[in-house]
Amino acid sequence: MTEGNFVDYVKVHLESGKGGKGSIHLHREKFITKGGPDGGDGGRGGHIIVRGNKNLWTLLGFKYTRTYRAGHGGHGSKNRSSGADGEDVYIDVPLGTVIKDSETQEVLFEITDDQEEKILLEGGMGGRGNWHFRTATNQTPRYAQPGIDGLEIDLIFELKVLADVGLVGFPNAGKSTLLSVLTSAKPKIADYEFTTLKPNLGIVEYRDFKSFVIADIPGIIEGAAEGKGLGHYFLRHIERNSTLLFLIPADSKDITKEYEILLDELRRYNPELLDKSRLVVISKSDMLDEELIAEMRAELDKDFKDVPYMFISSVAQLGLVELKDKLWSMLNN
């Protein structure tokens, strides 16, 4: 999936169908010249329904279609015949899509299961025909109900990526490179910050035909929780990951401080993110000799007492098998 094809935020306009009119009709046959009322009911207007689809990974389908209108209900007719219901409109979205009201920003619900359906807008009810209004004193009513108008609303569809592991780190920490060597994904890789502006997903193939999904989250910067550097757009994707992999380059000035800054941004955005399992990975370790790694371990053992850490190199393919084993163990615990 290319970066330009990853769409995770759209605003859509929805209109449900209008209900059909009830019929005003009096029964007539060859030998019945003044029969009673037999006008049928109008059909209901079409609903607009959102449906989860596990085969979708992005909201790309909404890039060119932002307005959806359901069909109107048919009018009632003689012999108490009801009008046809308006055609429902089904909108397929990827799992992890959050539906919000565009005016109030209120979260209405979220779609997390395949084929899960929710009615976004109900169609208008059809009007009742004059058959319903007959009484002992008014046996030939010559009126019926009109159909109820449909509804209109503007909604926001916001995708939060569903992945087992989320890569968290500062810009240019090597997240895209790690994703490219662990999976068959082909993210954009360059030696400047914010090369990645959209999450990239990849499937890690493990032993015995097992696999898990890993997401390369765009780089977080200090102040991201307040929206700095598109922070809110990046951080929301971390909410769906069950395990967080903090990637910090070996040439960082202070590995512990960098980890604490990342952790603090997650805490300020959503404290519940700290309940997820965490793994600290020191990347670009091919630049280090064994003596330097031993010195760093002595310091990191003090700072990371409750969080596991390990050294890897994506370019030199060092420690990647051990990394897969560790992630698989964490995901299944």
C-alpha positions in Angstrom: 0.0 0.0 0.0 1.5 3.3 -1.0 1.4 6.3 1.3 -0.9 8.2 -1.1 -3.4 5.4 -0.9 -3.7 5.5 2.9 -6.6 7.6 3.8 -7.5 7.6 7.5 -9.8 10.7 7.9 -12.8 11.7 5.8 -16.0 13.8 6.2 -19.1 12.5 4.5 -22.6 13.8 3.8 -25.5 11.4 4.2 -29.1 11.6 3.3 -31.7 8.9 4.1 -34.7 8.3 1.9 -38.1 9.9 2.3 -41.1 7.8 3.1 -43.8 7.2 0.4 -47.2 8.8 0.5 -50.2 6.9 1.7 -52.9 6.3 -0.9 -56.4 7.9 -1.0 -58.5 5.3 -2.8 -62.0 4.0 -2.6 -62.8 0.4 -3.5 -64.5 0.0 -6.9 -65.6 -3.2 -8.7 -68.2 -4.0 -11.4 -71.1 -4.4 -9.0 -69.6 -2.3 -6.1 -69.9 1.4 -7.0 -69.3 2.8 -3.6 -66.9 0.6 -1.7 -65.0 1.6 1.4 -61.5 3.0 1.6 -58.6 0.7 0.5 -55.7 3.0 0.1 -52.4 1.3 1.0 -49.4 2.6 3.0 -46.3 4.3 1.6 -43.0 2.4 1.8 -40.3 3.6 4.3 -37.4 5.5 3.0 -34.0 3.8 2.6 -31.6 3.5 5.5 -27.9 4.4 5.4 -26.0 1.6 7.0 -22.3 1.3 7.8 -20.7 -2.2 7.6 -17.3 -3.5 8.8 -15.2 -5.2 6.1 -12.0 -7.0 7.2 -10.6 -6.8 3.6 -10.3 -3.0 3.8 -7.3 -1.3 5.3 -8.0 2.3 4.5 -10.7 4.9 3.8 -9.5 5.3 0.3 -12.9 4.6 -1.2 -14.2 7.9 0.3 -11.5 10.0 -1.4 -13.7 10.5 -4.4 -17.3 9.8 -3.1 -18.3 11.9 -0.1 -22.1 12.1 -0.5 -24.4 9.1 -0.1 -28.2 9.2 -0.6 -30.6 6.4 0.1 -33.7 5.6 -2.1 -37.2 7.1 -1.4 -40.1 4.9 -0.4 -42.8 4.1 -3.0 -46.3 5.5 -2.7 -49.2 3.3 -1.5 -51.9 2.2 -4.0 -55.3 0.6 -4.2 -56.4 -2.7 -2.7 -54.3 -1.8 0.4 -51.1 -2.3 -1.5 -48.1 -0.9 0.3 -45.4 1.0 -1.6 -41.9 -0.5 -1.9 -39.3 0.4 0.7 -36.6 2.7 -0.5 -33.3 1.1 -1.3 -30.8 1.0 1.6 -27.3 2.2 1.1 -24.5 0.1 2.6 -21.1 1.8 3.3 -18.2 -0.6 3.9 -15.4 0.6 6.2 -12.3 -1.0 7.5 -12.2 -2.4 11.0 -11.2 0.2 13.6 -13.3 3.0 12.0 -14.7 5.5 14.5 -17.9 7.4 13.5 -18.1 11.0 14.9 -20.7 13.8 14.6 -18.9 16.5 12.6 -20.4 19.3 14.6 -20.1 18.1 18.1 -17.2 15.7 17.6 -19.1 13.2 19.7 -18.2 9.6 19.1 -21.3 7.8 18.0 -19.8 4.3 17.8 -17.0 2.3 16.3 -16.8 -0.7 14.0 -14.5 -3.4 15.1 -16.0 -6.7 13.8 -16.3 -8.0 10.2 -19.8 -7.6 8.8 -20.9 -5.6 11.9 -23.7 -3.3 10.8 -24.9 0.0 12.3 -27.7 2.2 11.0 -26.2 5.7 10.5 -29.5 7.3 9.3 -33.0 5.8 9.4 -35.2 6.4 6.4 -38.5 8.3 6.9 -41.6 6.3 7.7 -44.2 5.8 5.0 -47.5 7.6 5.3 -50.6 5.5 6.2 -53.3 5.1 3.6 -56.9 6.2 4.0 -57.9 2.6 5.0 -56.5 3.3 8.5 -58.7 6.3 9.0 -62.2 4.7 8.5 -64.6 5.1 11.5 -68.2 4.4 12.1 -69.0 8.1 11.5 -66.6 8.6 8.6 -66.7 5.5 6.5 -65.1 7.0 3.4 -62.2 9.2 4.6 -60.6 11.1 1.7 -57.2 11.8 3.3 -54.0 9.9 4.0 -50.7 10.7 5.5 -47.7 12.0 3.5 -44.4 10.3 4.0 -41.9 11.5 6.6 -38.9 13.3 5.1 -35.5 11.6 5.3 -32.7 12.9 7.5 -29.4 14.6 6.6 -26.1 14.6 8.6 -22.4 15.2 8.2 -20.2 12.6 9.8 -16.5 12.0 10.3 -15.0 8.6 9.6 -11.7 8.3 11.5 -9.6 5.1 11.1 -7.5 3.8 14.0 -5.2 1.2 12.6 -5.8 -2.4 13.9 -2.3 -3.9 14.3 -0.7 -6.3 16.9 2.5 -4.2 17.2 2.9 -0.5 16.9 6.4 1.0 16.2 6.8 4.1 18.3 9.8 6.5 18.0 11.1 9.9 17.0 11.3 10.8 13.3 14.1 9.1 11.4 14.6 6.5 14.1 14.6 3.6 11.6 11.0 2.4 12.0 10.3 2.2 8.2 13.6 0.3 7.7 12.7 -2.2 10.4 9.3 -2.7 8.9 10.8 -3.3 5.5 13.1 -6.1 6.7 10.6 -7.8 9.0 7.8 -7.8 6.4 7.2 -7.5 2.7 5.9 -3.9 3.1 7.7 -1.3 1.0 7.5 2.0 3.0 9.2 5.1 1.9 12.7 5.3 3.4 15.0 8.4 3.4 17.5 10.1 5.7 15.3 13.0 6.6 12.6 13.5 9.3 9.0 12.8 8.6 9.6 10.6 5.6 6.6 8.7 6.8 3.4 10.7 7.0 0.9 7.9 7.1 0.9 4.5 8.9 2.4 1.6 7.0 1.2 -1.9 7.8 3.1 -5.2 7.3 2.6 -8.8 8.1 5.4 -10.5 9.9 5.7 -14.2 9.0 6.6 -16.3 12.0 7.3 -20.0 12.5 4.8 -22.7 11.6 2.9 -20.4 9.2 2.0 -18.1 12.1 2.0 -14.3 11.6 1.2 -11.0 13.2 0.6 -7.4 12.0 3.0 -4.6 12.7 2.3 -0.9 12.0 4.9 1.8 11.4 3.4 4.9 13.1 4.7 8.2 11.8 7.4 9.8 14.0 6.3 11.4 17.3 7.9 14.7 18.4 7.9 16.4 21.8 4.5 18.2 22.1 2.6 15.7 19.9 0.0 15.2 22.6 -1.0 18.9 22.1 -1.2 18.4 18.3 2.3 19.6 17.4 3.6 18.1 14.2 0.2 16.4 13.4 0.5 14.6 16.7 -3.2 13.7 17.1 -3.3 12.2 13.7 -0.3 10.0 14.5 -1.1 9.1 18.1 -4.6 7.8 17.6 -3.3 4.9 15.6 -1.4 3.6 18.7 -4.6 3.1 20.6 -5.4 -0.1 18.7 -2.0 -1.8 19.1 -1.7 -4.5 21.8 2.1 -4.2 22.1 4.2 -1.0 21.6 7.8 -1.3 20.3 9.8 1.8 21.2 12.5 2.1 18.6 15.5 4.3 19.7 18.7 4.6 17.6 22.0 3.6 19.3 23.5 7.0 18.4 20.9 8.8 20.5 22.4 11.3 22.9 20.3 9.9 25.8 18.4 6.6 25.2 16.6 6.8 28.6 15.5 10.4 28.2 14.2 9.8 24.6 12.2 6.8 25.9 10.7 8.9 28.7 9.8 11.7 26.3 7.9 9.2 24.1 6.2 7.7 27.1 5.2 11.1 28.4 3.6 12.0 25.1 1.5 8.8 25.2 0.5 9.5 28.8 -0.7 13.0 28.0 -2.6 11.9 25.0 -4.3 8.9 26.6 -3.1 7.4 30.0 -4.6 4.1 29.0 -1.8 3.6 26.5 0.6 2.9 29.3 -1.3 -0.2 30.2 -0.1 -1.9 26.9 2.9 -4.2 27.0 6.1 -2.4 26.0 9.5 -3.3 24.4 12.4 -1.0 24.0 14.6 -1.8 21.0 18.0 -0.1 20.4 18.4 0.1 16.6 21.5 0.7 14.5 23.5 -1.4 17.0 25.9 -2.5 14.2 27.7 0.8 14.9 28.6 -0.5 18.4 31.3 -2.9 19.5 30.8 -5.5 22.2 32.6 -3.5 24.8 30.4 -0.5 24.2 27.2 -2.6 24.2 28.3 -4.1 27.6 28.7 -0.6 29.0 25.3 0.5 27.7 23.7 -2.6 29.2 25.0 -1.8 32.6 23.3 1.6 32.4 20.1 0.4 30.8 19.7 -2.4 33.4 19.2 0.4 36.0 16.8 2.5 33.9 14.7 -0.3 32.3 14.0 -2.5 35.4 10.4 -3.2 34.4 10.6 -2.9 30.6 12.5 -5.4 28.5 15.0 -4.1 26.0 17.2 -5.5 23.2 19.8 -4.5 20.6 19.2 -4.9 16.8 20.4 -3.7 13.4 17.9 -3.7 10.5 20.6 -3.1 7.9 23.0 -5.8 9.3 20.1 -8.2 10.1 21.3 -8.5 13.7 18.9 -9.7 16.4 15.8 -9.8 14.1 15.0 -13.5 14.8 15.2 -12.8 18.6 13.0 -9.7 18.1 10.3 -11.8 16.3 10.5 -14.4 19.1 10.1 -11.7 21.8 7.2 -10.0 20.1 5.4 -13.3 19.5 5.9 -14.2 23.2 4.5 -10.8 24.3 1.5 -11.0 22.0 0.5 -14.4 23.2 0.9 -13.6 26.9 
